[in-house]
Amino acid sequence: MSENETSRDGGTSELGVRLRGERERQKIGVRELSRRLGVSASMISQIERGRVMPSVNTLYSITSALGISLDDLFAERPGGRSPAPLGVVAAVAGDAPAEPAREAFVAAGSPVQRGEDCQRLQLGSGVTWALLTSSPRPDIDFLRTTYAVGSESTPADALMRHAGHEYGTVLEGRLGVTVGFDTYELEPGDSISFESSTPHRLYNAGDEPAVAIWVVVGRGGDPRAD
């Protein structure tokens, strides 16, 4: 297991179910997908069974290999049912059922997504993604990312790369960003943009959680698996 993947005890993750469903729909075997990604078949199986939460790098690699966007993992099911939240969903204290009028408004295609409706995904190594789009956008990943102290998107010796262009701005804490041979430490109010095809890595560079708004444009359908 990669040090960036996090083990979970029991239970089937909705994330794993959806990834397996898409893999099987495309008639790609576990061993074939593992070959494309350069990881073990056991790792793929554990992710699909909900026993391991993937790192940022691994999840990007899997969705890129399958040609799907992050929004596809949250997309509405046939029949108008929205899927259950992915992974570990942060509950809002005192959450009450939505009022009927508001439910109708959201169902009608509101451009607004309320904070309590935001779906959150806990990834390996202490990274949390919150999906900020109110409706699926396969060409854009629009996220609020939180990096716990000591967390990282990928190990320092295994930078990630994929299609697209990234834009980010830090809201809280200090976020380290390595792009190619350069490393930057961003503080609240700082922003950065770079080509995602350049090897890169994000990590918490401080002693408190680092929170940022992150946008990746044009990543969907990337056939590259590294």
Rosetta blueprint (number, residue, H / E / L):
1 M L
2 S L
3 E L
4 N L
5 E L
6 T E
7 S E
8 R L
9 D L
10 G L
11 G L
12 T L
13 S L
14 E H
15 L H
16 G H
17 V H
18 R H
19 L H
20 R H
21 G H
22 E H
23 R H
24 E H
25 R H
26 Q L
27 K L
28 I L
29 G L
30 V H
31 R H
32 E H
33 L H
34 S H
35 R H
36 R H
37 L H
38 G L
39 V L
40 S L
41 A H
42 S H
43 M H
44 I H
45 S H
46 Q H
47 I H
48 E H
49 R L
50 G L
51 R L
52 V E
53 M E
54 P L
55 S L
56 V H
57 N H
58 T H
59 L H
60 Y H
61 S H
62 I H
63 T H
64 S H
65 A H
66 L H
67 G L
68 I L
69 S L
70 L H
71 D H
72 D H
73 L H
74 F H
75 A L
76 E L
77 R L
78 P L
79 G L
80 G L
81 R L
82 S L
83 P L
84 A L
85 P L
86 L L
87 G L
88 V L
89 V L
90 A L
91 A L
92 V L
93 A L
94 G L
95 D L
96 A L
97 P L
98 A L
99 E L
100 P H
101 A H
102 R H
103 E H
104 A H
105 F H
106 V H
107 A H
108 A L
109 G L
110 S L
111 P L
112 V L
113 Q L
114 R L
115 G H
116 E H
117 D H
118 C L
119 Q L
120 R E
121 L E
122 Q E
123 L L
124 G H
125 S H
126 G H
127 V E
128 T E
129 W E
130 A E
131 L E
132 L L
133 T L
134 S L
135 S L
136 P L
137 R L
138 P L
139 D L
140 I E
141 D E
142 F E
143 L E
144 R E
145 T E
146 T E
147 Y E
148 A L
149 V L
150 G L
151 S L
152 E E
153 S L
154 T L
155 P L
156 A L
157 D L
158 A L
159 L L
160 M E
161 R L
162 H L
163 A L
164 G L
165 H E
166 E E
167 Y E
168 G E
169 T E
170 V E
171 L E
172 E E
173 G L
174 R L
175 L E
176 G E
177 V E
178 T E
179 V E
180 G L
181 F L
182 D E
183 T E
184 Y E
185 E E
186 L E
187 E L
188 P L
189 G L
190 D L
191 S E
192 I E
193 S E
194 F E
195 E E
196 S L
197 S L
198 T L
199 P L
200 H E
201 R E
202 L E
203 Y E
204 N E
205 A L
206 G L
207 D L
208 E L
209 P L
210 A E
211 V E
212 A E
213 I E
214 W E
215 V E
216 V E
217 V E
218 G L
219 R L
220 G L
221 G L
222 D L
223 P L
224 R L
225 A L
226 D L
